[in-house]
Amino acid sequence: MDYNKLAEILFSGIDKTPEYYEEKFPPRELKEGARVTRFSPSPTGFLHFGNLFTCLVSYKTAKDTDGVFYVRVEDTDQKRKVEGAIEVMLKGLSVYGIVPDEGVIAEGEEIGSYGPYYQTARKDIYQAYAKSLVKQGLAYPCFMTAEELDEIRASQENESIKGIWGKYAKHRDLSLEEIEKRIENGEQWTLRLKSPGTLEGKCRFDDLIRGKIEMPENVQDVVLLKSDGIPTYHFAHAIDDHLMRTTHVMRGDEWIASIPIHLQLFRVLGFKPPKYAHVAPIMKEENGGKRKLSKRKDPEAKVTYYAEQGFPKESVTEYIMTLANSNFEDWRRMNPDESIDKFPINIKKMSVSGALFDMVKLTDVSKNVICKMPAEKVFELSYEWAKEYNEDLAALYEKDTARATAILNIDRENKKPRKDIAKWSDIPDYISYMYDETFTPCYELTGNATPALAVKVLEKYKDVVNLDDDKDTWFSRIKDMCEEVGCTPNVKEYKQNPDAFDGHVGDVSTVIRVALTGRTNTPDLYSITALLGKDTVISRLDAALKYYKEEK
């Protein structure tokens, strides 16, 4: 067989060689140990939480080593393309601080010297390498029809190895004359790898997460180029990862089954393969068991869910790090105020069985993140969220932005800030009692507080409340009221002799708190009173007093 002639017959229009592309895309000039990673989406859908998880790890891996993170769009399957999908994905990543150093940075927009970064624009590159493989006798045209392939699949139903290999590779050894004849007759062909694998051969590799893995070597003559000249994913990704000088690939563990094909392709192409980390899927507990986080069943599978709910990006990235590395929480305790960028991600510490998504844990993480934010930042971020997702909250803010910020600052910037807010969608309920438009009275009492005690407390408090008081003076007035309403200002004294009193200072405060807020648990009551203003305070005290008198 004259393989050079065959290559010219199949690829007469390709005049570039692999050597040309090797020179055009030389090894990157990076410091030793720098990692080059990528996100390579198909434009076929939305950004899944699992994508964000894997992508964030990939991004940090590059950043932690002063490497490069790029985006390559794998768009060879044009039938499944969804318009605008890439733009949505890139925006979704940017929300969480993942901005590529090069590659596709917006729909149809690229930067960097290792492109094009859309696979559909790299057709000539793939064909140049395909032509080279044909010249070496490592690839051949296959003329099997769809019907023939269906017959082979049916005949292999009970076989352990499926696909085109061995006796099924009917066109592996066609003569040059027959190939020419078939092409002249207009028969369509695909280009297949002439696999060098054997049934006895083994594929061994070291996965960065799972360790050493051994699998049967690939014996299939897999398709490299489809009949339209477009490459399969297997072929394209090997060439792209090599020419873009990718060093580490983070991808889902469903690709482990393809590793024998991929490593074989790297070998026949003469490339050094990247290091692979196969990431287990994010899991979720259900009915005592576990299942994969599902885009059909779980709203939290969609990355836009977190923006809609109002989880700050800092909370989501912090939570992802708890899923990615088991030592992150210890690091955070040791470095409570450090930027998450300082945390050194370790791929080898990632879960082999799949991290478990836990909304309760995310909520707790987010409360810790938000409680440390200054009020101005809480206002700014929640206002931006409200303008898109809650117009009523935005309208309340806009009435008096300084007052809104002060409300959010109650019990915030101190040694033990409250942790009432996990996401911006919690805020409307959290601050509802601070606005007449959203206040809903509720006069249920707790502890020793009764309607009879409430009447005495509120009648007295109305006479002494003074919004010009400082906090110590305000609290002294409440303590001074206690004896007059049958209570003690000393909780310890009440516990020693409860029958001597109707309650203690905490019960007196509860009555006032419930009257003004409709709640038994709120941030600092003094600050709330001051921000409500005299007219609102008196009005609410009167309404509560009327209610308790009727209940007494």
Disulfide bonds with the S-S distance in Angstrom:
none
